[in-house]
Amino acid sequence: MGRAILICFVVSLSLWIPNNGHHKYIHAEHNTWSSFTEQYRHLYHDEKYELANRMLNNRQKEMEQYISTLSNQHQEMFNKLIDPIISVQSQEQKVEVEKFLSFINAMGSDHPQKYARQELQTLRNQINQIDQIDQDRASFVNNWKALLPTLQLYFDQKELSVVTQSVAVFGNSEMLATQQDVVRRLDKLLEDETPVINYDAFIWTAVIIGCTILITLIYVGARKYVAEKKEKKTHDKLNS
């Protein structure tokens, strides 16, 4: 019985491992929706909103089906990001579109958390190349805003809030010190490789393990009861 429980525990535990963030060290190449996001972005920036909306409608059901397999936090973020670009199609929504496309790109990758870290590293490299030009700063700020909802799924909220404040100051200042402050905070964020635990996955894993152990105990108990009953019947026949 002990071996059976151990095997069930190990198998159930394997269901938990892929969700706890350790996969972030695996390089992610494949992205299911990258071609969609590129085409959608071009259409939207060219103000071809009707075509962009048609593309989104064609893939929306597929996206929703995949997102429904993820945690409640992922599902809430998907709904939060898609609602503004469905309800309003206009020039002012470009930042909202970029937020949604960043999220979809991450979810379409083999390893979303790894993808989010790579995009964060790209931002870190971008700020090093910025001269004190308003357009460059504005572009960086918008890129940070676009990536932030995805980062919120995998990084500590307080740390992200601190970086956001620093980015806002940098966007409104030409001082070199504000740029250096953003760099320092981004470096700190990238250095922190503590995985964010998916508590939904943890709960489901605990339920699976508990049910597996319970079923195993019931099965072993039933087998023991049947064996004892047969043994008693045989014993009674011998004594009769």
Secondary structure, 3 states (H helix, E strand, C coil): CHHHHHHHHHHHHHHHHHHCCHHHHCCCCCECCHHHHHHHHHHHHCCCHHHHHHHHHHHHHHHHHHHCCCCHHHHHHHHHHHHHHHHCCCHHHHHHHHHHHHHHHHHHECCHHHHHHHHHHHHHHHHHCCCCCHHHHHHHHHHHHHHHHHHCCCCCHHHHHHHHHHHHHHHCCCCHHHHHHHHHHHHHHHHCCCCCCCHHHHHHHHHHHHHHHHHHHHHHHHHHHHHHHHHHHHHHHHHC
